[in-house]
Amino acid sequence: MAWVFMDLEMKPVDRQFRRQWDICRQEVIEFGAVKLGEDLAEIDSFRPGTSGSRASPTRW
């Protein structure tokens, strides 16, 4: 059996975006994952590049 672990880096949503804040108080700004085998050795990993920009909450 393999195990997959995800790592989510989050930051608070500004309260000025009240509708979005009511739905989710945190937004994911970066994520990664690692797949481990039965012996807990790393089989594969995923970490996308970041562009330094994020979608505007007003587009939700």
N, C-alpha and C positions, 0 to 999 in steps of 0.2 A: 504494500500500500504506500502511496506517496502522499505527502502533506503539502498544502499550499498555504503560505502565510502572506497576507496583504498588509502593507503599511500605508496608512493615510495620514498626510500632514494637513491639518485643518487650521482655519483661522475664523474668528468670529465675524458674522455679518453685521455691518453697521446698522444701528437701530433706525437710521433715517430711511432705510428700505423696509418699512414696517411689514408689508405684505410678505416679503421674502423671509423676514426675521420670524414671523409667526409660523412659517412652514418649517424652517430649518435654521437654527441659530449659528450653525457652523457651515463653512463651505470648504470643500476639498480643494487645496491649491497644488498638491503634488501627491503622487502615489507610486508605489512600487510593489513588487511581489517576488517571492522566492519559492521554488519547488524543491522539497527535500525528500530523499528516499527513506526506506525503512531504517537505514543506519544513520539517518539524519545528515547525510552528506548532500551538499547542494547539487541538484541535477540541472536546474535552469533558473534564470532570474530575469526580471523585467523592470526597467526603470526608464520611462520615456524622458526625452529631453524637455526642458522647459524654455518657453519663449520669453518669460518675464512679464507677460501681459495676461489679463484674464477677461472673461466675458463680462459685460456690464449687467448688473442685476436687474436693470430696467427692462431687459429683453426677455425676462422669464415669463 
